[in-house]
Amino acid sequence: MAAKVHVTATLNGEPVEFLCEPRQSLLEVLRDELKLTGSKEGCNNGNCGACSVILDGLLVDACIVLGAEIDGCTVETIEGLMGSDGLHPLQQTFLENAALQCGICTPGFIMAGKALLEKNPQASEGDIRHWCAGNLCRCTGYDKIVRAIMDAEPQLEVKK
Amino acid sequence: MNPTQTMAPAQTEVEQKYKVIGTRPIRHDGVDKVTGRAVYGADVQLPGMLHGKVLRSPHAHANIKSINTAKAEALYGVKAVMTAADFPDSGSRTANLGELGEVPLKPMCDNVMASDKAVYHGHAVAAVAATSPHIAEEALGLIEVEYEVLPPVMDVLKAMDEDSPLVHEDLYTDELGEKSAKPSNVASHTRHVKGDLSQGFAAADHVLEREYRCATVHQGYIEPHAATAMWNPDGYLTMWVTTQGAFTVRTSVHQILDIPVSKLKVIPTEIGGGFGGKIPVYGEPVAAVLSRKARRPVKVVMDRTEVFQATGPTSGSYVKLKMGVTNQGRITAAETMLAYEAGGYPGSIVALGGICMFAPYNIDNTTIDMYDVVVNKPKTAAYRAPGAPNSEFAVECMLDEFCERLGLDPMEIRLLNGAKEGDIQSHGIPHPRIGCIETTEAARDCEHYQTPLEGPNRGRGVASGYWVNAGLTSSVTARLNGDGTVTLQEGSTDIGGTRTSIAMQLAEVLGIPVEDVVPSVVDTDSVGYTEVTGGSRVTFATGWAAYNAGQAIKSQLIEQAADLWKVDKDQVSLADGVITTTNGDSRSMTIKELAADLSQKGIDVGSRETVTPQNHGGAYATHVVDVEVDPDTGKVTILRYTAVQDAGRAIHPSYVEGQMQGGVVQGIGWALNEEYFYNEDGLLMNSSFLDYRMPTSLDLPMIETIIVEVPNPGHPYGVRGVGEVPIVPPQAAISNAIARAVGVRLGDLPMSPQTVVKALSAKS
């Protein structure tokens, strides 16, 4: 077993440091070392998006990033989304639209939606469908998820 | 973007009648699930917990000659290693499957871990518990297994051949109740006969005979299976499991490990999708044995490859169908042979395929022959409307072919033959009140169907579907709190918002806001026996238990108020959360006021309810789809999709729509892309989400929904199960749409681009 690596990063706005094995993915570090289990493992090879997090402003699958790679980086996960004023607009519109059934893909979709709307605050239905193609949902048929993301757009606009 | 609509014949009446039912409250577990706080199977963390990993067969079919675990046991960090030898001898023990009777336990044990023979690629053969998942994986590589590789049989028809390799040397066909003399891969042959086929075909003006095939497809839930076990030295075993049925897990683990039910507690975690696939046990008994051996808690989590290789796909199938119709389109006879792959052990869901196949239609003369066939694939499990898509696909495609030949409208042929209350089904049971006609009429009249489709290579398809639904046993415990709210404990795991659809039915009885009901899904020690979340039964049956609990609390409150006011209880009523006298003295108090008073006095108000309702009704759906086919690449694009379905009564319309939309999209995946690819050695070649291609958001339009409400007389609020039937029509609807777009009829699923191109070039 190789020696553990010391990593310092910013996680959900707070400084964080941890030791991890070089072979551990960011998803393993988040879930097993930092006990943040909101990011889910659906495939562990970058195909389902259940572990979507935002790394230095970019949407990534945490299962195909190594924990050691985030040294000096900024990471946002589902756990950091709720502000002092309550739920993030996307969290609220997902609830109002019944955009989740089992809920396992929900954290990933909300993070994907956040990354999209930061880039493209007026994303169309087509934009959302294209962007979210990296996130699999088996329950909803995506209809209500797409609507939830569209519904969050005006609310995020107001928040600005 | 087209709006989702609810078309309920009795909507106005419903709006007046109900305060809570038919509204769209935010689900009780919603905040946990949008903040990442909800605890799913793999999220369980216990002090001192070890990680279990399973070694799997690299062969599709092989005798296990020996297993040597010594090197794995010696690896630093490894705390326990197990094989099937660590399970108690299944010997002559049997498992009780309720109405299916007693079945031998050995196949169930062997599927969890192979004892003498691996019967599919990925079959579990040994397992390791270690201090980290990586060490456990390394240890798997140190286990030495000696195999004698045998030829596999991968296709249902080949498996039925006389000279096929045998998956089990000791399997004999149950041939219409008689045991066959020679071993075979055919586990059983059963038959339903109604009327007289020869008379029926003699009355037909047109007869078609065709073959239809479905590839093996997987449920595709995003959360892999996960089980954590803690076996204490006092013999008590606690398990945290992502499952559709905590009590089912308890029964299965009790049977496999031969330990008393009373020493086994199953705590269901949140469940990240199941669709029927999270009913059987896989890693649960393994985690338990590893925990006993290591004397520490052990978590066994599958990866995606394991999920595809070793957990329940649904049956690949072969269907031969012959139907006759008159010039007017009346179906006079139908004869079918259904052969379903069971996977490595007997027990496909061919029986339900047979029961549902002709259920949407009233046909006087039918014969259904059903074959349950073992092949070297994973043991199949239920998948949404299990058995029905495979068989109904054939009927719905053939009806469309008749329509085309006879110049009939697809809706009219369905209305002409549509099943009604009292019609005798093909297995001899009369239909209860069902909404076939009302649903088809709503589909015929909807804006989508009434709008012409234009453009080259475009076509519109129609298909219907039927699913039997289920009742089964459900329990809840409800208790009034001192602030007038009600805690509601239930045994049904919540896969899609059922905490809320159940709570709404209790809230309706008491006339309180649904937010004042606090539902929780509890462990097997904390609520009465409850069957699986499946069969479209939870909102129906567990909702009924909650309704009964509401009624019990209501009558207790009325009695208590009568006592307080010193009047007869007949002179007290409760409505909209307020208790009033009906004798003219105008006394009243809210439930909250009475609850506070009773709480101070130490009077407990609550109820424990268990129901096993029988009259679950049937679910019926008709779908309309527009497609465009690219003749060069064979790619089929879904342009527009409308699902129309009888929900009986939509308790929470958003989640009814969600079930319809989700079922449609699984059906679209089944129709166009999804399939298991095995190589000639029987090895699964596409066990990842990249290669097993499920629909993404980019592949789809919005899925329009129309809810029809033909109340089920077998439920206090008229509820019918809604979850399963929407997966039935899409495959045929799309095949029919392709036929009308480019003139080729496809009877083999999936209708992947290469299949479409091949059919187009064969045509030209």
Interface residues (C-beta under 8 A of the other chain):
Chain A: E21 R23 Q24 R31 K35 L36 T37 G38 S39 K40 E41 G42 C43 N44 N45 N47 C48 A50 T77 I78 E79 L81 M82 L87 Q91 F94 L95 E96 N97 A98 L100 Q101 C102 G103 I104 C105 T106 P107 I110 E125 I128 R129 H130 C132 A133 G134 N135 L136 C137 R138 C139 T140 G141 Y142 D143 K144 I145 V146
Chain B: M1 T4 R24 I26 R27 D29 G30 V31 K33 V34 T35 G36 R37 A38 V39 Y40 A42 D43 Q45 H134 Q219 G220 Y221 I222 E223 P224 E270 I271 G272 G273 G274 F275 V301 D303 R304 I495 G496 G497 H652 S654 Y655 E657 G658 Q659 Q661 G662 G663 V664 V665 Q666 S688 F689 L690 M694 P695 T696 S697 L698 L700 M702 I703
